[in-house]
Amino acid sequence: IGDSAFGSLLRGGDITLPPGTLIKAKTRPEVYLITAPNIIRWIKTEALAEAFGGPRWNQELVELPGAELTKYQEGTSIENEDAFSEADVLRQIPDPSDLYRDDAE
């Protein structure tokens, strides 16, 4: 794909990490889970972080500059495994009909 064609594919807006990603701001000690859509939820304990991210969760942790957190809304904290649903981290796929507008109507 050529540069001009590629450039036309890029649309405005901030690029954010996908739901299910564990992140940490360089300026904060807290670990957050990104949930859909673009919400971060503080994971209160290391045991919970391991439950969501696996035994190597701290090696998979994405460290962001503090300013990057402004791209996300802060949701309720995760204090136990019951406070979390798998649907929280599934990618939200828009309905194709939402992308099409019929001006004839």
Gaussian input, Z-matrix of N, CA and C with variables (Angstrom, degrees):
# hf/3-21g

backbone

0 1
 N
 C     1     B1
 C     2     B2     1     A1
 N     3     B3     2     A2     1     D1
 C     4     B4     3     A3     2     D2
 C     5     B5     4     A4     3     D3
 N     6     B6     5     A5     4     D4
 C     7     B7     6     A6     5     D5
 C     8     B8     7     A7     6     D6
 N     9     B9     8     A8     7     D7
 C    10    B10     9     A9     8     D8
 C    11    B11    10    A10     9     D9
 N    12    B12    11    A11    10    D10
 C    13    B13    12    A12    11    D11
 C    14    B14    13    A13    12    D12
 N    15    B15    14    A14    13    D13
 C    16    B16    15    A15    14    D14
 C    17    B17    16    A16    15    D15
 N    18    B18    17    A17    16    D16
 C    19    B19    18    A18    17    D17
 C    20    B20    19    A19    18    D18
 N    21    B21    20    A20    19    D19
 C    22    B22    21    A21    20    D20
 C    23    B23    22    A22    21    D21
 N    24    B24    23    A23    22    D22
 C    25    B25    24    A24    23    D23
 C    26    B26    25    A25    24    D24
 N    27    B27    26    A26    25    D25
 C    28    B28    27    A27    26    D26
 C    29    B29    28    A28    27    D27
 N    30    B30    29    A29    28    D28
 C    31    B31    30    A30    29    D29
 C    32    B32    31    A31    30    D30
 N    33    B33    32    A32    31    D31
 C    34    B34    33    A33    32    D32
 C    35    B35    34    A34    33    D33
 N    36    B36    35    A35    34    D34
 C    37    B37    36    A36    35    D35
 C    38    B38    37    A37    36    D36
 N    39    B39    38    A38    37    D37
 C    40    B40    39    A39    38    D38
 C    41    B41    40    A40    39    D39
 N    42    B42    41    A41    40    D40
 C    43    B43    42    A42    41    D41
 C    44    B44    43    A43    42    D42
 N    45    B45    44    A44    43    D43
 C    46    B46    45    A45    44    D44
 C    47    B47    46    A46    45    D45
 N    48    B48    47    A47    46    D46
 C    49    B49    48    A48    47    D47
 C    50    B50    49    A49    48    D48
 N    51    B51    50    A50    49    D49
 C    52    B52    51    A51    50    D50
 C    53    B53    52    A52    51    D51
 N    54    B54    53    A53    52    D52
 C    55    B55    54    A54    53    D53
 C    56    B56    55    A55    54    D54
 N    57    B57    56    A56    55    D55
 C    58    B58    57    A57    56    D56
 C    59    B59    58    A58    57    D57
 N    60    B60    59    A59    58    D58
 C    61    B61    60    A60    59    D59
 C    62    B62    61    A61    60    D60
 N    63    B63    62    A62    61    D61
 C    64    B64    63    A63    62    D62
 C    65    B65    64    A64    63    D63
 N    66    B66    65    A65    64    D64
 C    67    B67    66    A66    65    D65
 C    68    B68    67    A67    66    D66
 N    69    B69    68    A68    67    D67
 C    70    B70    69    A69    68    D68
 C    71    B71    70    A70    69    D69
 N    72    B72    71    A71    70    D70
 C    73    B73    72    A72    71    D71
 C    74    B74    73    A73    72    D72
 N    75    B75    74    A74    73    D73
 C    76    B76    75    A75    74    D74
 C    77    B77    76    A76    75    D75
 N    78    B78    77    A77    76    D76
 C    79    B79    78    A78    77    D77
 C    80    B80    79    A79    78    D78
 N    81    B81    80    A80    79    D79
 C    82    B82    81    A81    80    D80
 C    83    B83    82    A82    81    D81
 N    84    B84    83    A83    82    D82
 C    85    B85    84    A84    83    D83
 C    86    B86    85    A85    84    D84
 N    87    B87    86    A86    85    D85
 C    88    B88    87    A87    86    D86
 C    89    B89    88    A88    87    D87
 N    90    B90    89    A89    88    D88
 C    91    B91    90    A90    89    D89
 C    92    B92    91    A91    90    D90
 N    93    B93    92    A92    91    D91
 C    94    B94    93    A93    92    D92
 C    95    B95    94    A94    93    D93
 N    96    B96    95    A95    94    D94
 C    97    B97    96    A96    95    D95
 C    98    B98    97    A97    96    D96
 N    99    B99    98    A98    97    D97
 C   100   B100    99    A99    98    D98
 C   101   B101   100   A100    99    D99
 N   102   B102   101   A101   100   D100
 C   103   B103   102   A102   101   D101
 C   104   B104   103   A103   102   D102
 N   105   B105   104   A104   103   D103
 C   106   B106   105   A105   104   D104
 C   107   B107   106   A106   105   D105
 N   108   B108   107   A107   106   D106
 C   109   B109   108   A108   107   D107
 C   110   B110   109   A109   108   D108
 N   111   B111   110   A110   109   D109
 C   112   B112   111   A111   110   D110
 C   113   B113   112   A112   111   D111
 N   114   B114   113   A113   112   D112
 C   115   B115   114   A114   113   D113
 C   116   B116   115   A115   114   D114
 N   117   B117   116   A116   115   D115
 C   118   B118   117   A117   116   D116
 C   119   B119   118   A118   117   D117
 N   120   B120   119   A119   118   D118
 C   121   B121   120   A120   119   D119
 C   122   B122   121   A121   120   D120
 N   123   B123   122   A122   121   D121
 C   124   B124   123   A123   122   D122
 C   125   B125   124   A124   123   D123
 N   126   B126   125   A125   124   D124
 C   127   B127   126   A126   125   D125
 C   128   B128   127   A127   126   D126
 N   129   B129   128   A128   127   D127
 C   130   B130   129   A129   128   D128
 C   131   B131   130   A130   129   D129
 N   132   B132   131   A131   130   D130
 C   133   B133   132   A132   131   D131
 C   134   B134   133   A133   132   D132
 N   135   B135   134   A134   133   D133
 C   136   B136   135   A135   134   D134
 C   137   B137   136   A136   135   D135
 N   138   B138   137   A137   136   D136
 C   139   B139   138   A138   137   D137
 C   140   B140   139   A139   138   D138
 N   141   B141   140   A140   139   D139
 C   142   B142   141   A141   140   D140
 C   143   B143   142   A142   141   D141
 N   144   B144   143   A143   142   D142
 C   145   B145   144   A144   143   D143
 C   146   B146   145   A145   144   D144
 N   147   B147   146   A146   145   D145
 C   148   B148   147   A147   146   D146
 C   149   B149   148   A148   147   D147
 N   150   B150   149   A149   148   D148
 C   151   B151   150   A150   149   D149
 C   152   B152   151   A151   150   D150
 N   153   B153   152   A152   151   D151
 C   154   B154   153   A153   152   D152
 C   155   B155   154   A154   153   D153
 N   156   B156   155   A155   154   D154
 C   157   B157   156   A156   155   D155
 C   158   B158   157   A157   156   D156
 N   159   B159   158   A158   157   D157
 C   160   B160   159   A159   158   D158
 C   161   B161   160   A160   159   D159
 N   162   B162   161   A161   160   D160
 C   163   B163   162   A162   161   D161
 C   164   B164   163   A163   162   D162
 N   165   B165   164   A164   163   D163
 C   166   B166   165   A165   164   D164
 C   167   B167   166   A166   165   D165
 N   168   B168   167   A167   166   D166
 C   169   B169   168   A168   167   D167
 C   170   B170   169   A169   168   D168
 N   171   B171   170   A170   169   D169
 C   172   B172   171   A171   170   D170
 C   173   B173   172   A172   171   D171
 N   174   B174   173   A173   172   D172
 C   175   B175   174   A174   173   D173
 C   176   B176   175   A175   174   D174
 N   177   B177   176   A176   175   D175
 C   178   B178   177   A177   176   D176
 C   179   B179   178   A178   177   D177
 N   180   B180   179   A179   178   D178
 C   181   B181   180   A180   179   D179
 C   182   B182   181   A181   180   D180
 N   183   B183   182   A182   181   D181
 C   184   B184   183   A183   182   D182
 C   185   B185   184   A184   183   D183
 N   186   B186   185   A185   184   D184
 C   187   B187   186   A186   185   D185
 C   188   B188   187   A187   186   D186
 N   189   B189   188   A188   187   D187
 C   190   B190   189   A189   188   D188
 C   191   B191   190   A190   189   D189
 N   192   B192   191   A191   190   D190
 C   193   B193   192   A192   191   D191
 C   194   B194   193   A193   192   D192
 N   195   B195   194   A194   193   D193
 C   196   B196   195   A195   194   D194
 C   197   B197   196   A196   195   D195
 N   198   B198   197   A197   196   D196
 C   199   B199   198   A198   197   D197
 C   200   B200   199   A199   198   D198
 N   201   B201   200   A200   199   D199
 C   202   B202   201   A201   200   D200
 C   203   B203   202   A202   201   D201
 N   204   B204   203   A203   202   D202
 C   205   B205   204   A204   203   D203
 C   206   B206   205   A205   204   D204
 N   207   B207   206   A206   205   D205
 C   208   B208   207   A207   206   D206
 C   209   B209   208   A208   207   D207
 N   210   B210   209   A209   208   D208
 C   211   B211   210   A210   209   D209
 C   212   B212   211   A211   210   D210
 N   213   B213   212   A212   211   D211
 C   214   B214   213   A213   212   D212
 C   215   B215   214   A214   213   D213
 N   216   B216   215   A215   214   D214
 C   217   B217   216   A216   215   D215
 C   218   B218   217   A217   216   D216
 N   219   B219   218   A218   217   D217
 C   220   B220   219   A219   218   D218
 C   221   B221   220   A220   219   D219
 N   222   B222   221   A221   220   D220
 C   223   B223   222   A222   221   D221
 C   224   B224   223   A223   222   D222
 N   225   B225   224   A224   223   D223
 C   226   B226   225   A225   224   D224
 C   227   B227   226   A226   225   D225
 N   228   B228   227   A227   226   D226
 C   229   B229   228   A228   227   D227
 C   230   B230   229   A229   228   D228
 N   231   B231   230   A230   229   D229
 C   232   B232   231   A231   230   D230
 C   233   B233   232   A232   231   D231
 N   234   B234   233   A233   232   D232
 C   235   B235   234   A234   233   D233
 C   236   B236   235   A235   234   D234
 N   237   B237   236   A236   235   D235
 C   238   B238   237   A237   236   D236
 C   239   B239   238   A238   237   D237
 N   240   B240   239   A239   238   D238
 C   241   B241   240   A240   239   D239
 C   242   B242   241   A241   240   D240
 N   243   B243   242   A242   241   D241
 C   244   B244   243   A243   242   D242
 C   245   B245   244   A244   243   D243
 N   246   B246   245   A245   244   D244
 C   247   B247   246   A246   245   D245
 C   248   B248   247   A247   246   D246
 N   249   B249   248   A248   247   D247
 C   250   B250   249   A249   248   D248
 C   251   B251   250   A250   249   D249
 N   252   B252   251   A251   250   D250
 C   253   B253   252   A252   251   D251
 C   254   B254   253   A253   252   D252
 N   255   B255   254   A254   253   D253
 C   256   B256   255   A255   254   D254
 C   257   B257   256   A256   255   D255
 N   258   B258   257   A257   256   D256
 C   259   B259   258   A258   257   D257
 C   260   B260   259   A259   258   D258
 N   261   B261   260   A260   259   D259
 C   262   B262   261   A261   260   D260
 C   263   B263   262   A262   261   D261
 N   264   B264   263   A263   262   D262
 C   265   B265   264   A264   263   D263
 C   266   B266   265   A265   264   D264
 N   267   B267   266   A266   265   D265
 C   268   B268   267   A267   266   D266
 C   269   B269   268   A268   267   D267
 N   270   B270   269   A269   268   D268
 C   271   B271   270   A270   269   D269
 C   272   B272   271   A271   270   D270
 N   273   B273   272   A272   271   D271
 C   274   B274   273   A273   272   D272
 C   275   B275   274   A274   273   D273
 N   276   B276   275   A275   274   D274
 C   277   B277   276   A276   275   D275
 C   278   B278   277   A277   276   D276
 N   279   B279   278   A278   277   D277
 C   280   B280   279   A279   278   D278
 C   281   B281   280   A280   279   D279
 N   282   B282   281   A281   280   D280
 C   283   B283   282   A282   281   D281
 C   284   B284   283   A283   282   D282
 N   285   B285   284   A284   283   D283
 C   286   B286   285   A285   284   D284
 C   287   B287   286   A286   285   D285
 N   288   B288   287   A287   286   D286
 C   289   B289   288   A288   287   D287
 C   290   B290   289   A289   288   D288
 N   291   B291   290   A290   289   D289
 C   292   B292   291   A291   290   D290
 C   293   B293   292   A292   291   D291
 N   294   B294   293   A293   292   D292
 C   295   B295   294   A294   293   D293
 C   296   B296   295   A295   294   D294
 N   297   B297   296   A296   295   D295
 C   298   B298   297   A297   296   D296
 C   299   B299   298   A298   297   D297
 N   300   B300   299   A299   298   D298
 C   301   B301   300   A300   299   D299
 C   302   B302   301   A301   300   D300
 N   303   B303   302   A302   301   D301
 C   304   B304   303   A303   302   D302
 C   305   B305   304   A304   303   D303
 N   306   B306   305   A305   304   D304
 C   307   B307   306   A306   305   D305
 C   308   B308   307   A307   306   D306
 N   309   B309   308   A308   307   D307
 C   310   B310   309   A309   308   D308
 C   311   B311   310   A310   309   D309
 N   312   B312   311   A311   310   D310
 C   313   B313   312   A312   311   D311
 C   314   B314   313   A313   312   D312

   B1=1.4512
   B2=1.5259
   B3=1.3032
   B4=1.4563
   B5=1.5175
   B6=1.3569
   B7=1.4646
   B8=1.5196
   B9=1.3269
   B10=1.4611
   B11=1.5293
   B12=1.3164
   B13=1.4654
   B14=1.5245
   B15=1.3216
   B16=1.4593
   B17=1.5187
   B18=1.3212
   B19=1.4566
   B20=1.5118
   B21=1.3180
   B22=1.4564
   B23=1.5234
   B24=1.3400
   B25=1.4534
   B26=1.5160
   B27=1.3145
   B28=1.4561
   B29=1.5163
   B30=1.2799
   B31=1.4485
   B32=1.5158
   B33=1.2986
   B34=1.4544
   B35=1.5149
   B36=1.3070
   B37=1.4545
   B38=1.5098
   B39=1.2973
   B40=1.4510
   B41=1.5201
   B42=1.3098
   B43=1.4515
   B44=1.5235
   B45=1.3151
   B46=1.4534
   B47=1.5212
   B48=1.3054
   B49=1.4590
   B50=1.5263
   B51=1.3240
   B52=1.4671
   B53=1.5261
   B54=1.3282
   B55=1.4672
   B56=1.5251
   B57=1.3305
   B58=1.4623
   B59=1.5141
   B60=1.3383
   B61=1.4529
   B62=1.5213
   B63=1.3269
   B64=1.4596
   B65=1.5198
   B66=1.3280
   B67=1.4573
   B68=1.5236
   B69=1.3266
   B70=1.4576
   B71=1.5171
   B72=1.3133
   B73=1.4594
   B74=1.5207
   B75=1.3161
   B76=1.4649
   B77=1.5246
   B78=1.3378
   B79=1.4600
   B80=1.5239
   B81=1.3341
   B82=1.4687
   B83=1.5265
   B84=1.3327
   B85=1.4638
   B86=1.5282
   B87=1.3463
   B88=1.4543
   B89=1.5300
   B90=1.3406
   B91=1.4630
   B92=1.5190
   B93=1.3262
   B94=1.4611
   B95=1.5263
   B96=1.3273
   B97=1.4498
   B98=1.5181
   B99=1.3256
   B100=1.4590
   B101=1.5135
   B102=1.3159
   B103=1.4535
   B104=1.5220
   B105=1.3122
   B106=1.4638
   B107=1.5080
   B108=1.2755
   B109=1.4675
   B110=1.5313
   B111=1.2999
   B112=1.4670
   B113=1.5230
   B114=1.3097
   B115=1.4616
   B116=1.5177
   B117=1.3307
   B118=1.4620
   B119=1.5178
   B120=1.3333
   B121=1.4608
   B122=1.5226
   B123=1.3250
   B124=1.4515
   B125=1.5224
   B126=1.3378
   B127=1.4638
   B128=1.5192
   B129=1.3220
   B130=1.4670
   B131=1.5267
   B132=1.3518
   B133=1.4707
   B134=1.5261
   B135=1.3244
   B136=1.4676
   B137=1.5294
   B138=1.3262
   B139=1.4739
   B140=1.5271
   B141=1.3260
   B142=1.4675
   B143=1.5183
   B144=1.3287
   B145=1.4687
   B146=1.5255
   B147=1.3201
   B148=1.4695
   B149=1.5267
   B150=1.3340
   B151=1.4647
   B152=1.5249
   B153=1.3230
   B154=1.4607
   B155=1.5191
   B156=1.3290
   B157=1.4559
   B158=1.5085
   B159=1.3331
   B160=1.4510
   B161=1.5192
   B162=1.3434
   B163=1.4605
   B164=1.5318
   B165=1.2975
   B166=1.4726
   B167=1.5238
   B168=1.3301
   B169=1.4634
   B170=1.5225
   B171=1.3346
   B172=1.4682
   B173=1.5309
   B174=1.3317
   B175=1.4627
   B176=1.5305
   B177=1.3289
   B178=1.4596
   B179=1.5271
   B180=1.3064
   B181=1.4585
   B182=1.5214
   B183=1.3285
   B184=1.4624
   B185=1.5283
   B186=1.3304
   B187=1.4610
   B188=1.5284
   B189=1.3256
   B190=1.4603
   B191=1.5179
   B192=1.3314
   B193=1.4675
   B194=1.5342
   B195=1.3269
   B196=1.4568
   B197=1.5180
   B198=1.3264
   B199=1.4669
   B200=1.5233
   B201=1.3234
   B202=1.4644
   B203=1.5233
   B204=1.3303
   B205=1.4608
   B206=1.5239
   B207=1.3215
   B208=1.4657
   B209=1.5239
   B210=1.3148
   B211=1.4678
   B212=1.5293
   B213=1.3144
   B214=1.4603
   B215=1.5241
   B216=1.3289
   B217=1.4548
   B218=1.5169
   B219=1.3305
   B220=1.4570
   B221=1.5219
   B222=1.3187
   B223=1.4620
   B224=1.5138
   B225=1.3116
   B226=1.4591
   B227=1.5193
   B228=1.3168
   B229=1.4658
   B230=1.5280
   B231=1.3224
   B232=1.4695
   B233=1.5196
   B234=1.3318
   B235=1.4595
   B236=1.5177
   B237=1.3405
   B238=1.4601
   B239=1.5242
   B240=1.3168
   B241=1.4653
   B242=1.5186
   B243=1.3223
   B244=1.4596
   B245=1.5298
   B246=1.3220
   B247=1.4612
   B248=1.5243
   B249=1.3048
   B250=1.4556
   B251=1.5128
   B252=1.3160
   B253=1.4613
   B254=1.5242
   B255=1.3341
   B256=1.4676
   B257=1.5241
   B258=1.3207
   B259=1.4611
   B260=1.5230
   B261=1.3319
   B262=1.4611
   B263=1.5243
   B264=1.3215
   B265=1.4638
   B266=1.5204
   B267=1.3217
   B268=1.4575
   B269=1.5188
   B270=1.3014
   B271=1.4606
   B272=1.5179
   B273=1.2979
   B274=1.4526
   B275=1.5236
   B276=1.3234
   B277=1.4592
   B278=1.5208
   B279=1.3253
   B280=1.4589
   B281=1.5252
   B282=1.2993
   B283=1.4545
   B284=1.5266
   B285=1.3361
   B286=1.4713
   B287=1.5262
   B288=1.3166
   B289=1.4613
   B290=1.5192
   B291=1.3378
   B292=1.4577
   B293=1.5210
   B294=1.3224
   B295=1.4527
   B296=1.5302
   B297=1.3188
   B298=1.4655
   B299=1.5189
   B300=1.3114
   B301=1.4558
   B302=1.5098
   B303=1.3045
   B304=1.4610
   B305=1.5128
   B306=1.3406
   B307=1.4681
   B308=1.5150
   B309=1.3258
   B310=1.4680
   B311=1.5297
   B312=1.3260
   B313=1.4623
   B314=1.4965
   A1=107.88
   A2=115.91
   A3=120.59
   A4=112.06
   A5=115.12
   A6=120.19
   A7=112.20
   A8=117.34
   A9=118.91
   A10=110.57
   A11=117.68
   A12=120.46
   A13=110.20
   A14=116.44
   A15=120.26
   A16=110.57
   A17=116.53
   A18=121.18
   A19=112.59
   A20=116.96
   A21=119.53
   A22=111.54
   A23=117.57
   A24=120.29
   A25=112.22
   A26=116.67
   A27=120.37
   A28=109.58
   A29=116.00
   A30=121.62
   A31=108.12
   A32=116.87
   A33=122.22
   A34=112.33
   A35=115.10
   A36=120.84
   A37=111.07
   A38=114.37
   A39=120.33
   A40=110.75
   A41=115.44
   A42=120.88
   A43=106.80
   A44=116.09
   A45=120.73
   A46=109.46
   A47=115.06
   A48=120.99
   A49=110.17
   A50=117.42
   A51=120.14
   A52=112.44
   A53=116.19
   A54=120.42
   A55=110.29
   A56=114.90
   A57=120.84
   A58=112.89
   A59=117.59
   A60=121.88
   A61=110.09
   A62=116.10
   A63=120.89
   A64=107.76
   A65=116.36
   A66=120.28
   A67=110.57
   A68=113.56
   A69=122.15
   A70=106.59
   A71=116.04
   A72=119.88
   A73=108.54
   A74=116.65
   A75=120.02
   A76=111.29
   A77=116.26
   A78=121.31
   A79=113.54
   A80=118.13
   A81=121.63
   A82=110.03
   A83=117.48
   A84=119.30
   A85=113.53
   A86=118.03
   A87=121.35
   A88=112.48
   A89=114.67
   A90=122.32
   A91=106.87
   A92=115.43
   A93=121.35
   A94=110.13
   A95=115.29
   A96=122.91
   A97=106.89
   A98=116.55
   A99=119.82
   A100=107.80
   A101=115.48
   A102=120.92
   A103=108.23
   A104=115.39
   A105=120.21
   A106=109.72
   A107=118.76
   A108=129.04
   A109=111.24
   A110=117.08
   A111=124.81
   A112=114.07
   A113=115.19
   A114=121.22
   A115=106.94
   A116=116.21
   A117=119.49
   A118=108.20
   A119=114.07
   A120=120.46
   A121=108.57
   A122=115.65
   A123=121.84
   A124=109.23
   A125=116.25
   A126=122.44
   A127=106.21
   A128=116.21
   A129=121.72
   A130=115.47
   A131=118.11
   A132=118.99
   A133=111.14
   A134=114.36
   A135=119.47
   A136=110.84
   A137=117.51
   A138=120.88
   A139=110.00
   A140=117.42
   A141=120.37
   A142=110.90
   A143=117.35
   A144=120.35
   A145=109.73
   A146=116.72
   A147=120.38
   A148=110.67
   A149=117.31
   A150=120.57
   A151=110.74
   A152=117.67
   A153=121.32
   A154=113.12
   A155=116.80
   A156=120.13
   A157=115.84
   A158=117.55
   A159=120.50
   A160=111.71
   A161=116.84
   A162=120.86
   A163=113.93
   A164=117.35
   A165=120.55
   A166=111.39
   A167=116.79
   A168=121.45
   A169=112.07
   A170=117.04
   A171=119.30
   A172=112.75
   A173=117.57
   A174=120.66
   A175=110.73
   A176=116.73
   A177=122.27
   A178=111.96
   A179=116.72
   A180=123.39
   A181=110.83
   A182=116.55
   A183=121.37
   A184=107.57
   A185=115.91
   A186=120.30
   A187=108.98
   A188=115.40
   A189=121.64
   A190=111.01
   A191=117.07
   A192=118.95
   A193=108.22
   A194=117.83
   A195=121.97
   A196=113.41
   A197=117.61
   A198=121.24
   A199=111.86
   A200=117.61
   A201=121.16
   A202=112.24
   A203=116.88
   A204=119.83
   A205=111.94
   A206=117.47
   A207=119.80
   A208=111.77
   A209=117.60
   A210=121.48
   A211=111.63
   A212=116.35
   A213=121.72
   A214=110.23
   A215=115.11
   A216=120.84
   A217=107.20
   A218=116.68
   A219=119.51
   A220=109.57
   A221=115.90
   A222=121.99
   A223=110.81
   A224=115.50
   A225=119.85
   A226=110.09
   A227=115.49
   A228=119.31
   A229=110.08
   A230=114.54
   A231=121.38
   A232=106.42
   A233=115.31
   A234=120.83
   A235=112.92
   A236=116.55
   A237=121.30
   A238=107.57
   A239=116.08
   A240=119.73
   A241=112.41
   A242=117.76
   A243=120.86
   A244=112.49
   A245=117.47
   A246=121.84
   A247=111.56
   A248=116.30
   A249=121.92
   A250=109.66
   A251=116.04
   A252=121.77
   A253=108.27
   A254=117.00
   A255=119.42
   A256=111.31
   A257=117.23
   A258=120.46
   A259=110.99
   A260=117.02
   A261=120.78
   A262=112.60
   A263=116.78
   A264=119.15
   A265=113.30
   A266=117.30
   A267=118.94
   A268=108.98
   A269=115.80
   A270=119.24
   A271=109.46
   A272=114.94
   A273=120.61
   A274=108.31
   A275=117.34
   A276=122.06
   A277=107.67
   A278=117.55
   A279=118.94
   A280=111.42
   A281=115.28
   A282=121.40
   A283=106.82
   A284=119.14
   A285=120.32
   A286=113.09
   A287=117.69
   A288=119.35
   A289=111.67
   A290=117.63
   A291=120.28
   A292=111.58
   A293=117.13
   A294=121.53
   A295=112.51
   A296=116.21
   A297=121.22
   A298=109.18
   A299=116.16
   A300=120.44
   A301=108.73
   A302=117.04
   A303=122.46
   A304=108.18
   A305=116.17
   A306=120.50
   A307=112.40
   A308=117.41
   A309=120.48
   A310=111.26
   A311=116.75
   A312=119.31
   A313=112.80
   D1=135.87
   D2=-178.99
   D3=-76.23
   D4=164.34
   D5=-178.83
   D6=-60.34
   D7=-41.71
   D8=-177.97
   D9=-67.79
   D10=-39.70
   D11=177.93
   D12=-66.58
   D13=-40.51
   D14=178.65
   D15=-64.47
   D16=-42.93
   D17=179.25
   D18=-60.64
   D19=-33.21
   D20=-179.96
   D21=-74.27
   D22=-18.21
   D23=177.99
   D24=-78.41
   D25=-26.96
   D26=-177.74
   D27=-74.67
   D28=129.15
   D29=178.61
   D30=-117.22
   D31=156.52
   D32=-177.47
   D33=-60.55
   D34=175.62
   D35=179.36
   D36=103.52
   D37=159.06
   D38=-179.09
   D39=-81.71
   D40=141.89
   D41=174.98
   D42=-87.74
   D43=129.90
   D44=179.96
   D45=-122.04
   D46=163.74
   D47=-179.81
   D48=-77.13
   D49=154.00
   D50=-177.19
   D51=-71.60
   D52=153.81
   D53=174.71
   D54=-55.91
   D55=145.06
   D56=-179.03
   D57=97.79
   D58=-10.08
   D59=179.90
   D60=-79.70
   D61=134.58
   D62=173.22
   D63=-90.85
   D64=129.98
   D65=-178.36
   D66=-129.95
   D67=161.72
   D68=175.09
   D69=-145.73
   D70=134.57
   D71=175.16
   D72=-81.58
   D73=143.90
   D74=179.26
   D75=-61.65
   D76=-25.44
   D77=-175.86
   D78=-94.97
   D79=-1.45
   D80=-177.25
   D81=-132.21
   D82=146.88
   D83=177.56
   D84=-82.39
   D85=-16.96
   D86=-174.72
   D87=-70.10
   D88=148.27
   D89=174.99
   D90=-105.95
   D91=135.85
   D92=-177.88
   D93=-121.17
   D94=152.84
   D95=172.61
   D96=-109.62
   D97=129.44
   D98=176.06
   D99=-81.93
   D100=127.15
   D101=176.54
   D102=-119.66
   D103=162.01
   D104=-176.23
   D105=-80.27
   D106=142.74
   D107=-14.43
   D108=-96.01
   D109=116.76
   D110=174.82
   D111=53.65
   D112=44.38
   D113=176.32
   D114=-115.21
   D115=137.03
   D116=174.91
   D117=-108.33
   D118=140.28
   D119=179.71
   D120=-127.28
   D121=124.58
   D122=-179.31
   D123=-66.72
   D124=128.78
   D125=175.66
   D126=-94.90
   D127=115.52
   D128=-168.95
   D129=-69.08
   D130=-29.02
   D131=-175.81
   D132=-132.57
   D133=158.34
   D134=175.80
   D135=-65.62
   D136=-33.04
   D137=178.88
   D138=-62.77
   D139=-39.66
   D140=177.12
   D141=-68.84
   D142=-39.78
   D143=177.77
   D144=-60.16
   D145=-40.01
   D146=178.06
   D147=-67.95
   D148=-36.51
   D149=179.18
   D150=-63.44
   D151=-35.98
   D152=-178.77
   D153=-88.30
   D154=-34.58
   D155=-174.42
   D156=-107.15
   D157=-3.96
   D158=-179.39
   D159=88.36
   D160=176.43
   D161=-174.87
   D162=-65.28
   D163=-20.22
   D164=178.97
   D165=-107.18
   D166=29.06
   D167=-175.99
   D168=-54.69
   D169=-37.89
   D170=-176.82
   D171=-74.23
   D172=-16.17
   D173=175.28
   D174=-86.70
   D175=-22.10
   D176=179.98
   D177=-93.49
   D178=-5.27
   D179=-176.43
   D180=-61.69
   D181=130.85
   D182=178.14
   D183=-96.12
   D184=121.89
   D185=-179.84
   D186=-96.12
   D187=125.43
   D188=-177.12
   D189=-114.52
   D190=150.52
   D191=169.47
   D192=-63.32
   D193=147.53
   D194=-178.06
   D195=-53.67
   D196=-35.15
   D197=-178.87
   D198=-65.19
   D199=-25.26
   D200=-179.95
   D201=-67.02
   D202=-24.67
   D203=-179.10
   D204=-66.48
   D205=-18.38
   D206=179.60
   D207=-68.64
   D208=-11.88
   D209=177.42
   D210=-78.27
   D211=-9.47
   D212=-175.55
   D213=-120.09
   D214=154.06
   D215=171.03
   D216=-96.12
   D217=144.56
   D218=179.26
   D219=-89.80
   D220=121.89
   D221=178.94
   D222=-96.51
   D223=-170.83
   D224=179.29
   D225=-68.08
   D226=148.42
   D227=-179.11
   D228=-72.45
   D229=157.78
   D230=177.56
   D231=-101.03
   D232=109.35
   D233=-176.78
   D234=-102.28
   D235=-16.29
   D236=176.43
   D237=-158.04
   D238=168.46
   D239=-175.99
   D240=-65.95
   D241=-23.44
   D242=178.66
   D243=-72.13
   D244=-16.60
   D245=-178.76
   D246=-84.72
   D247=12.98
   D248=-173.46
   D249=-134.60
   D250=141.71
   D251=176.99
   D252=-127.39
   D253=142.85
   D254=178.07
   D255=-58.79
   D256=-29.23
   D257=179.01
   D258=-62.88
   D259=-22.05
   D260=179.00
   D261=-63.91
   D262=-26.28
   D263=-175.37
   D264=-113.68
   D265=4.05
   D266=175.83
   D267=-76.22
   D268=140.95
   D269=178.98
   D270=-64.20
   D271=137.36
   D272=179.88
   D273=-89.08
   D274=112.44
   D275=-177.93
   D276=-101.41
   D277=123.09
   D278=-178.60
   D279=-68.60
   D280=152.14
   D281=174.34
   D282=-70.05
   D283=130.73
   D284=-179.18
   D285=-54.93
   D286=-29.60
   D287=179.25
   D288=-67.09
   D289=-22.54
   D290=176.71
   D291=-71.24
   D292=-20.28
   D293=-177.36
   D294=-90.44
   D295=-8.93
   D296=-175.93
   D297=-116.26
   D298=127.57
   D299=177.06
   D300=-117.65
   D301=124.67
   D302=179.47
   D303=-95.01
   D304=104.10
   D305=-178.07
   D306=-70.97
   D307=-11.02
   D308=-178.34
   D309=-74.60
   D310=-18.86
   D311=-177.73
   D312=-74.39

